[in-house]
Amino acid sequence: MRAATPGDKKIYESIAGDYFNEFPLDPQKLNGVARMTVEKAADICTREGYEVTGFVLSNTQGPRCVVEMSAVRWLDLDEMWKLMHPEQG
């Protein structure tokens, strides 16, 4: 995994906009997976016109929590795998 760079904060700011200031993300805590996620999200937002409307959270055991506006969806590891890899379900 590569070390975080000062440019990582700019990538997060470009994706999250005002949310970044409310919920600051420490670029020094980024790992390779987080950077890949940021880069893919930034590319999709730029290319397809999407905007950030929520977040996907994970804990150390792996389950995910999807938060968008007032909706929250809790996913265990199996549900998350099926969501992201439906053809392998």
N, CA, C and O atoms as a Tinker XYZ file with bonds, in Angstrom:
   356  protein
     1  N      0.828000   -1.177000    0.000000    73     2
     2  CA     0.000000    0.000000    0.000000    64     1     3
     3  C      0.877000    1.246000    0.000000    63     2     4     5
     4  O      1.927000    1.277000    0.643000    81     3
     5  N      0.445000    2.260000   -0.716000    73     3     6
     6  CA     1.218000    3.484000   -0.783000    64     5     7
     7  C      0.844000    4.435000    0.346000    63     6     8     9
     8  O     -0.239000    4.334000    0.924000    81     7
     9  N      1.731000    5.340000    0.649000    73     7    10
    10  CA     1.465000    6.350000    1.677000    64     9    11
    11  C      0.535000    7.417000    1.115000    63    10    12    13
    12  O      0.557000    7.701000   -0.082000    81    11
    13  N     -0.276000    8.001000    1.977000    73    11    14
    14  CA    -1.165000    9.086000    1.566000    64    13    15
    15  C     -0.332000   10.296000    1.143000    63    14    16    17
    16  O      0.761000   10.521000    1.661000    81    15
    17  N     -0.858000   11.063000    0.205000    73    15    18
    18  CA    -0.186000   12.267000   -0.262000    64    17    19
    19  C     -1.057000   13.483000    0.032000    63    18    20    21
    20  O     -2.250000   13.332000    0.297000    81    19
    21  N     -0.483000   14.688000   -0.009000    73    19    22
    22  CA    -1.296000   15.886000    0.195000    64    21    23
    23  C     -2.428000   16.003000   -0.826000    63    22    24    25
    24  O     -3.454000   16.620000   -0.540000    81    23
    25  N     -2.254000   15.420000   -2.007000    73    23    26
    26  CA    -3.293000   15.463000   -3.033000    64    25    27
    27  C     -4.536000   14.670000   -2.671000    63    26    28    29
    28  O     -5.608000   14.922000   -3.222000    81    27
    29  N     -4.413000   13.706000   -1.746000    73    27    30
    30  CA    -5.571000   12.906000   -1.351000    64    29    31
    31  C     -6.685000   13.769000   -0.780000    63    30    32    33
    32  O     -7.862000   13.525000   -1.050000    81    31
    33  N     -6.324000   14.771000    0.004000    73    31    34
    34  CA    -7.344000   15.644000    0.580000    64    33    35
    35  C     -8.098000   16.362000   -0.526000    63    34    36    37
    36  O     -9.316000   16.514000   -0.430000    81    35
    37  N     -7.413000   16.808000   -1.575000    73    35    38
    38  CA    -8.070000   17.484000   -2.686000    64    37    39
    39  C     -9.027000   16.539000   -3.410000    63    38    40    41
    40  O    -10.101000   16.961000   -3.839000    81    39
    41  N     -8.653000   15.270000   -3.550000    73    39    42
    42  CA    -9.540000   14.303000   -4.196000    64    41    43
    43  C    -10.807000   14.147000   -3.378000    63    42    44    45
    44  O    -11.907000   14.180000   -3.931000    81    43
    45  N    -10.670000   13.977000   -2.057000    73    43    46
    46  CA   -11.850000   13.870000   -1.204000    64    45    47
    47  C    -12.703000   15.121000   -1.292000    63    46    48    49
    48  O    -13.928000   15.029000   -1.371000    81    47
    49  N    -12.077000   16.287000   -1.280000    73    47    50
    50  CA   -12.835000   17.538000   -1.349000    64    49    51
    51  C    -13.611000   17.627000   -2.652000    63    50    52    53
    52  O    -14.745000   18.104000   -2.663000    81    51
    53  N    -13.013000   17.173000   -3.755000    73    51    54
    54  CA   -13.703000   17.260000   -5.037000    64    53    55
    55  C    -14.903000   16.326000   -5.094000    63    54    56    57
    56  O    -15.869000   16.603000   -5.804000    81    55
    57  N    -14.852000   15.227000   -4.358000    73    55    58
    58  CA   -15.975000   14.297000   -4.337000    64    57    59
    59  C    -17.025000   14.734000   -3.330000    63    58    60    61
    60  O    -18.209000   14.806000   -3.659000    81    59
    61  N    -16.608000   15.024000   -2.125000    73    59    62
    62  CA   -17.549000   15.260000   -1.041000    64    61    63
    63  C    -17.975000   16.713000   -0.894000    63    62    64    65
    64  O    -18.965000   16.992000   -0.218000    81    63
    65  N    -17.259000   17.643000   -1.505000    73    63    66
    66  CA   -17.645000   19.042000   -1.443000    64    65    67
    67  C    -17.820000   19.536000   -0.020000    63    66    68    69
    68  O    -16.922000   19.380000    0.808000    81    67
    69  N    -18.962000   20.127000    0.269000    73    67    70
    70  CA   -19.231000   20.688000    1.592000    64    69    71
    71  C    -19.199000   19.632000    2.685000    63    70    72    73
    72  O    -18.870000   19.944000    3.829000    81    71
    73  N    -19.530000   18.397000    2.359000    73    71    74
    74  CA   -19.529000   17.340000    3.369000    64    73    75
    75  C    -18.142000   17.149000    3.956000    63    74    76    77
    76  O    -17.999000   16.803000    5.129000    81    75
    77  N    -17.120000   17.374000    3.141000    73    75    78
    78  CA   -15.745000   17.180000    3.608000    64    77    79
    79  C    -15.463000   18.062000    4.817000    63    78    80    81
    80  O    -14.806000   17.634000    5.766000    81    79
    81  N    -15.957000   19.288000    4.780000    73    79    82
    82  CA   -15.712000   20.218000    5.881000    64    81    83
    83  C    -16.475000   19.824000    7.135000    63    82    84    85
    84  O    -16.008000   20.073000    8.246000    81    83
    85  N    -17.661000   19.202000    6.968000    73    83    86
    86  CA   -18.445000   18.770000    8.113000    64    85    87
    87  C    -17.919000   17.469000    8.708000    63    86    88    89
    88  O    -17.927000   17.292000    9.927000    81    87
    89  N    -17.469000   16.571000    7.864000    73    87    90
    90  CA   -16.994000   15.253000    8.284000    64    89    91
    91  C    -15.586000   15.055000    7.739000    63    90    92    93
    92  O    -15.398000   14.292000    6.791000    81    91
    93  N    -14.595000   15.725000    8.317000    73    91    94
    94  CA   -13.241000   15.661000    7.747000    64    93    95
    95  C    -12.665000   14.248000    7.758000    63    94    96    97
    96  O    -12.822000   13.497000    8.720000    81    95
    97  N    -12.005000   13.916000    6.675000    73    95    98
    98  CA   -11.336000   12.627000    6.529000    64    97    99
    99  C     -9.840000   12.870000    6.562000    63    98   100   101
   100  O     -9.333000   13.719000    5.829000    81    99
   101  N     -9.146000   12.154000    7.383000    73    99   102
   102  CA    -7.710000   12.344000    7.539000    64   101   103
   103  C     -6.964000   11.615000    6.425000    63   102   104   105
   104  O     -6.935000   10.385000    6.423000    81   103
   105  N     -6.357000   12.339000    5.473000    73   103   106
   106  CA    -5.646000   11.687000    4.374000    64   105   107
   107  C     -4.526000   10.774000    4.842000    63   106   108   109
   108  O     -4.161000    9.841000    4.126000    81   107
   109  N     -3.969000   11.016000    6.025000    73   107   110
   110  CA    -2.893000   10.170000    6.527000    64   109   111
   111  C     -3.393000    8.775000    6.898000    63   110   112   113
   112  O     -2.590000    7.853000    7.040000    81   111
   113  N     -4.702000    8.607000    7.057000    73   111   114
   114  CA    -5.248000    7.305000    7.422000    64   113   115
   115  C     -5.731000    6.515000    6.205000    63   114   116   117
   116  O     -6.261000    5.414000    6.358000    81   115
   117  N     -5.557000    7.055000    5.013000    73   115   118
   118  CA    -5.980000    6.359000    3.804000    64   117   119
   119  C     -5.091000    5.151000    3.553000    63   118   120   121
   120  O     -3.898000    5.169000    3.855000    81   119
   121  N     -5.684000    4.106000    3.000000    73   119   122
   122  CA    -4.876000    2.982000    2.541000    64   121   123
   123  C     -5.123000    2.813000    1.048000    63   122   124   125
   124  O     -5.883000    3.587000    0.467000    81   123
   125  N     -4.515000    1.847000    0.427000    73   123   126
   126  CA    -4.655000    1.660000   -1.010000    64   125   127
   127  C     -6.082000    1.466000   -1.464000    63   126   128   129
   128  O     -6.464000    1.963000   -2.524000    81   127
   129  N     -6.871000    0.760000   -0.695000    73   127   130
   130  CA    -8.262000    0.519000   -1.070000    64   129   131
   131  C     -9.046000    1.819000   -1.046000    63   130   132   133
   132  O     -9.821000    2.090000   -1.963000    81   131
   133  N     -8.856000    2.626000   -0.012000    73   131   134
   134  CA    -9.572000    3.895000    0.075000    64   133   135
   135  C     -9.208000    4.803000   -1.100000    63   134   136   137
   136  O    -10.078000    5.456000   -1.676000    81   135
   137  N     -7.930000    4.843000   -1.451000    73   135   138
   138  CA    -7.518000    5.691000   -2.579000    64   137   139
   139  C     -8.164000    5.205000   -3.869000    63   138   140   141
   140  O     -8.619000    6.021000   -4.670000    81   139
   141  N     -8.216000    3.892000   -4.088000    73   139   142
   142  CA    -8.852000    3.356000   -5.286000    64   141   143
   143  C    -10.325000    3.749000   -5.318000    63   142   144   145
   144  O    -10.855000    4.110000   -6.370000    81   143
   145  N    -10.980000    3.679000   -4.167000    73   143   146
   146  CA   -12.387000    4.052000   -4.080000    64   145   147
   147  C    -12.570000    5.523000   -4.440000    63   146   148   149
   148  O    -13.477000    5.873000   -5.196000    81   147
   149  N    -11.724000    6.370000   -3.907000    73   147   150
   150  CA   -11.802000    7.802000   -4.190000    64   149   151
   151  C    -11.581000    8.063000   -5.674000    63   150   152   153
   152  O    -12.320000    8.834000   -6.286000    81   151
   153  N    -10.577000    7.433000   -6.252000    73   151   154
   154  CA   -10.274000    7.660000   -7.658000    64   153   155
   155  C    -11.411000    7.182000   -8.552000    63   154   156   157
   156  O    -11.766000    7.865000   -9.513000    81   155
   157  N    -11.990000    6.018000   -8.251000    73   155   158
   158  CA   -13.103000    5.516000   -9.054000    64   157   159
   159  C    -14.326000    6.416000   -8.921000    63   158   160   161
   160  O    -14.996000    6.718000   -9.909000    81   159
   161  N    -14.612000    6.842000   -7.685000    73   159   162
   162  CA   -15.765000    7.715000   -7.461000    64   161   163
   163  C    -15.576000    9.052000   -8.173000    63   162   164   165
   164  O    -16.512000    9.562000   -8.790000    81   163
   165  N    -14.386000    9.616000   -8.094000    73   163   166
   166  CA   -14.118000   10.896000   -8.765000    64   165   167
   167  C    -14.282000   10.750000  -10.269000    63   166   168   169
   168  O    -14.831000   11.638000  -10.922000    81   167
   169  N    -13.813000    9.640000  -10.824000    73   167   170
   170  CA   -13.940000    9.398000  -12.257000    64   169   171
   171  C    -15.408000    9.292000  -12.658000    63   170   172   173
   172  O    -15.822000    9.884000  -13.655000    81   171
   173  N    -16.195000    8.548000  -11.893000    73   171   174
   174  CA   -17.620000    8.389000  -12.200000    64   173   175
   175  C    -18.351000    9.729000  -12.096000    63   174   176   177
   176  O    -19.169000   10.058000  -12.955000    81   175
   177  N    -18.059000   10.498000  -11.051000    73   175   178
   178  CA   -18.695000   11.814000  -10.888000    64   177   179
   179  C    -18.366000   12.723000  -12.062000    63   178   180   181
   180  O    -19.243000   13.413000  -12.582000    81   179
   181  N    -17.121000   12.727000  -12.475000    73   179   182
   182  CA   -16.695000   13.580000  -13.581000    64   181   183
   183  C    -17.285000   13.105000  -14.902000    63   182   184   185
   184  O    -17.824000   13.905000  -15.667000    81   183
   185  N    -17.185000   11.825000  -15.169000    73   183   186
   186  CA   -17.593000   11.262000  -16.453000    64   185   187
   187  C    -19.105000   11.177000  -16.616000    63   186   188   189
   188  O    -19.625000   11.447000  -17.699000    81   187
   189  N    -19.822000   10.801000  -15.545000    73   187   190
   190  CA   -21.247000   10.512000  -15.658000    64   189   191
   191  C    -22.154000   11.552000  -14.999000    63   190   192   193
   192  O    -23.377000   11.479000  -15.120000    81   191
   193  N    -21.551000   12.516000  -14.304000    73   191   194
   194  CA   -22.349000   13.563000  -13.683000    64   193   195
   195  C    -22.992000   13.188000  -12.356000    63   194   196   197
   196  O    -23.909000   13.872000  -11.904000    81   195
   197  N    -22.531000   12.123000  -11.730000    73   195   198
   198  CA   -23.061000   11.731000  -10.424000    64   197   199
   199  C    -22.556000   12.686000   -9.349000    63   198   200   201
   200  O    -21.535000   13.353000   -9.519000    81   199
   201  N    -23.289000   12.740000   -8.242000    73   199   202
   202  CA   -22.878000   13.513000   -7.079000    64   201   203
   203  C    -22.910000   12.612000   -5.855000    63   202   204   205
   204  O    -23.647000   11.627000   -5.819000    81   203
   205  N    -22.118000   12.949000   -4.864000    73   203   206
   206  CA   -22.115000   12.200000   -3.612000    64   205   207
   207  C    -23.367000   12.566000   -2.834000    63   206   208   209
   208  O    -23.612000   13.737000   -2.546000    81   207
   209  N    -24.165000   11.548000   -2.492000    73   207   210
   210  CA   -25.379000   11.777000   -1.700000    64   209   211
   211  C    -25.381000   10.937000   -0.439000    63   210   212   213
   212  O    -26.336000   10.977000    0.336000    81   211
   213  N    -24.311000   10.173000   -0.227000    73   211   214
   214  CA   -24.247000    9.324000    0.953000    64   213   215
   215  C    -22.866000    8.744000    1.131000    63   214   216   217
   216  O    -21.902000    9.158000    0.487000    81   215
   217  N    -22.794000    7.771000    2.027000    73   215   218
   218  CA   -21.528000    7.150000    2.370000    64   217   219
   219  C    -21.726000    5.663000    2.601000    63   218   220   221
   220  O    -22.814000    5.226000    2.977000    81   219
   221  N    -20.673000    4.886000    2.375000    73   219   222
   222  CA   -20.636000    3.478000    2.754000    64   221   223
   223  C    -19.615000    3.371000    3.874000    63   222   224   225
   224  O    -18.453000    3.743000    3.711000    81   223
   225  N    -20.059000    2.865000    5.001000    73   223   226
   226  CA   -19.204000    2.743000    6.175000    64   225   227
   227  C    -18.904000    1.277000    6.432000    63   226   228   229
   228  O    -19.729000    0.419000    6.119000    81   227
   229  N    -17.748000    0.972000    6.992000    73   227   230
   230  CA   -17.434000   -0.405000    7.372000    64   229   231
   231  C    -16.776000   -0.396000    8.740000    63   230   232   233
   232  O    -16.201000    0.606000    9.164000    81   231
   233  N    -16.870000   -1.528000    9.420000    73   231   234
   234  CA   -16.166000   -1.645000   10.690000    64   233   235
   235  C    -15.091000   -2.708000   10.561000    63   234   236   237
   236  O    -14.927000   -3.289000    9.488000    81   235
   237  N    -14.361000   -2.972000   11.622000    73   235   238
   238  CA   -13.216000   -3.878000   11.539000    64   237   239
   239  C    -13.611000   -5.324000   11.275000    63   238   240   241
   240  O    -12.774000   -6.112000   10.834000    81   239
   241  N    -14.857000   -5.693000   11.531000    73   239   242
   242  CA   -15.307000   -7.054000   11.246000    64   241   243
   243  C    -15.801000   -7.211000    9.809000    63   242   244   245
   244  O    -16.011000   -8.336000    9.355000    81   243
   245  N    -15.991000   -6.091000    9.078000    73   243   246
   246  CA   -16.343000   -6.159000    7.672000    64   245   247
   247  C    -17.751000   -5.776000    7.269000    63   246   248   249
   248  O    -17.942000   -5.377000    6.120000    81   247
   249  N    -18.763000   -5.870000    8.140000    73   247   250
   250  CA   -20.102000   -5.456000    7.710000    64   249   251
   251  C    -20.114000   -4.001000    7.241000    63   250   252   253
   252  O    -19.276000   -3.196000    7.649000    81   251
   253  N    -21.072000   -3.682000    6.384000    73   251   254
   254  CA   -21.176000   -2.337000    5.830000    64   253   255
   255  C    -22.477000   -1.673000    6.262000    63   254   256   257
   256  O    -23.458000   -2.333000    6.605000    81   255
   257  N    -22.450000   -0.364000    6.231000    73   255   258
   258  CA   -23.625000    0.448000    6.499000    64   257   259
   259  C    -23.685000    1.488000    5.383000    63   258   260   261
   260  O    -22.758000    2.283000    5.228000    81   259
   261  N    -24.761000    1.488000    4.610000    73   259   262
   262  CA   -24.944000    2.445000    3.531000    64   261   263
   263  C    -25.877000    3.540000    4.047000    63   262   264   265
   264  O    -26.987000    3.259000    4.498000    81   263
   265  N    -25.418000    4.785000    3.977000    73   263   266
   266  CA   -26.198000    5.921000    4.454000    64   265   267
   267  C    -26.418000    6.866000    3.282000    63   266   268   269
   268  O    -25.460000    7.368000    2.693000    81   267
   269  N    -27.691000    7.109000    2.943000    73   267   270
   270  CA   -28.026000    8.075000    1.899000    64   269   271
   271  C    -29.250000    8.854000    2.349000    63   270   272   273
   272  O    -30.322000    8.293000    2.576000    81   271
   273  N    -29.060000   10.160000    2.471000    73   271   274
   274  CA   -30.105000   11.047000    2.975000    64   273   275
   275  C    -30.595000   10.493000    4.316000    63   274   276   277
   276  O    -29.793000   10.316000    5.233000    81   275
   277  N    -31.893000   10.217000    4.446000    73   275   278
   278  CA   -32.399000    9.709000    5.729000    64   277   279
   279  C    -32.440000    8.185000    5.782000    63   278   280   281
   280  O    -32.821000    7.614000    6.803000    81   279
   281  N    -32.051000    7.518000    4.692000    73   279   282
   282  CA   -32.108000    6.056000    4.641000    64   281   283
   283  C    -30.786000    5.435000    5.094000    63   282   284   285
   284  O    -29.708000    5.964000    4.823000    81   283
   285  N    -30.893000    4.308000    5.784000    73   283   286
   286  CA   -29.726000    3.543000    6.239000    64   285   287
   287  C    -29.986000    2.083000    5.929000    63   286   288   289
   288  O    -31.070000    1.567000    6.199000    81   287
   289  N    -28.987000    1.413000    5.360000    73   287   290
   290  CA   -29.101000   -0.017000    5.069000    64   289   291
   291  C    -27.888000   -0.713000    5.654000    63   290   292   293
   292  O    -26.750000   -0.340000    5.370000    81   291
   293  N    -28.135000   -1.733000    6.476000    73   291   294
   294  CA   -27.075000   -2.519000    7.106000    64   293   295
   295  C    -26.870000   -3.790000    6.301000    63   294   296   297
   296  O    -27.834000   -4.500000    6.013000    81   295
   297  N    -25.626000   -4.089000    5.933000    73   295   298
   298  CA   -25.313000   -5.270000    5.131000    64   297   299
   299  C    -24.246000   -6.100000    5.825000    63   298   300   301
   300  O    -23.203000   -5.585000    6.227000    81   299
   301  N    -24.523000   -7.401000    5.963000    73   299   302
   302  CA   -23.468000   -8.266000    6.480000    64   301   303
   303  C    -22.515000   -8.592000    5.328000    63   302   304   305
   304  O    -22.747000   -8.168000    4.196000    81   303
   305  N    -21.463000   -9.329000    5.604000    73   303   306
   306  CA   -20.455000   -9.608000    4.572000    64   305   307
   307  C    -21.037000  -10.307000    3.355000    63   306   308   309
   308  O    -20.690000   -9.971000    2.223000    81   307
   309  N    -21.921000  -11.278000    3.574000    73   307   310
   310  CA   -22.520000  -12.023000    2.472000    64   309   311
   311  C    -23.411000  -11.117000    1.614000    63   310   312   313
   312  O    -23.365000  -11.189000    0.386000    81   311
   313  N    -24.212000  -10.277000    2.247000    73   311   314
   314  CA   -25.072000   -9.358000    1.499000    64   313   315
   315  C    -24.252000   -8.366000    0.680000    63   314   316   317
   316  O    -24.605000   -8.049000   -0.456000    81   315
   317  N    -23.170000   -7.883000    1.253000    73   315   318
   318  CA   -22.322000   -6.934000    0.532000    64   317   319
   319  C    -21.670000   -7.605000   -0.672000    63   318   320   321
   320  O    -21.600000   -7.020000   -1.753000    81   319
   321  N    -21.195000   -8.833000   -0.483000    73   319   322
   322  CA   -20.577000   -9.562000   -1.598000    64   321   323
   323  C    -21.585000   -9.754000   -2.733000    63   322   324   325
   324  O    -21.254000   -9.534000   -3.898000    81   323
   325  N    -22.800000  -10.158000   -2.405000    73   323   326
   326  CA   -23.831000  -10.375000   -3.432000    64   325   327
   327  C    -24.206000   -9.074000   -4.128000    63   326   328   329
   328  O    -24.481000   -9.072000   -5.328000    81   327
   329  N    -24.221000   -7.971000   -3.392000    73   327   330
   330  CA   -24.524000   -6.673000   -3.990000    64   329   331
   331  C    -23.452000   -6.275000   -5.009000    63   330   332   333
   332  O    -23.768000   -5.806000   -6.102000    81   331
   333  N    -22.199000   -6.463000   -4.642000    73   331   334
   334  CA   -21.099000   -6.019000   -5.492000    64   333   335
   335  C    -20.721000   -7.029000   -6.571000    63   334   336   337
   336  O    -20.073000   -6.667000   -7.554000    81   335
   337  N    -21.120000   -8.299000   -6.401000    73   335   338
   338  CA   -20.767000   -9.364000   -7.358000    64   337   339
   339  C    -21.992000  -10.220000   -7.655000    63   338   340   341
   340  O    -21.977000  -11.417000   -7.369000    81   339
   341  N    -23.074000   -9.634000   -8.232000    73   339   342
   342  CA   -24.311000  -10.392000   -8.430000    64   341   343
   343  C    -24.161000  -11.614000   -9.335000    63   342   344   345
   344  O    -24.872000  -12.605000   -9.170000    81   343
   345  N    -23.225000  -11.539000  -10.301000    73   343   346
   346  CA   -23.036000  -12.669000  -11.212000    64   345   347
   347  C    -22.402000  -13.864000  -10.522000    63   346   348   349
   348  O    -22.464000  -14.981000  -11.036000    81   347
   349  N    -21.789000  -13.644000   -9.359000    73   347   350
   350  CA   -21.150000  -14.737000   -8.624000    64   349   351
   351  C    -21.988000  -15.181000   -7.435000    63   350   352   353
   352  O    -21.682000  -16.172000   -6.772000    81   351
   353  N    -23.085000  -14.405000   -7.173000    73   351   354
   354  CA   -24.004000  -14.600000   -6.059000    64   353   355
   355  C    -23.944000  -15.874000   -5.371000    63   354   356
   356  O    -24.694000  -16.099000   -4.422000    81   355
